[in-house]
């Protein structure tokens, strides 16, 4: 690999790391203590995806039912 390819690889990894941290922090916030940030960071990509889908479904249900979320 040349230096440009390595730089591109590192930048891609940094973006992916930031995305994982962002998703994990959001999950911990939405779960209100049911899942800690540390626990969220140990989840697999598939597990994070499933939990994010559940959160989205619950938010939609809350919007449709007009129940308070916060």
Residue pairs with C-beta under 8 A, 6 or more apart in sequence:
1 9
20 41
20 48
21 41
23 40
23 48
23 52
24 37
24 40
24 41
24 43
24 48
25 37
25 40
26 52
26 55
27 35
27 40
27 48
27 51
27 52
27 55
28 35
28 36
28 37
28 39
28 40
30 55
35 51
40 48
43 51
59 69
62 68
62 69
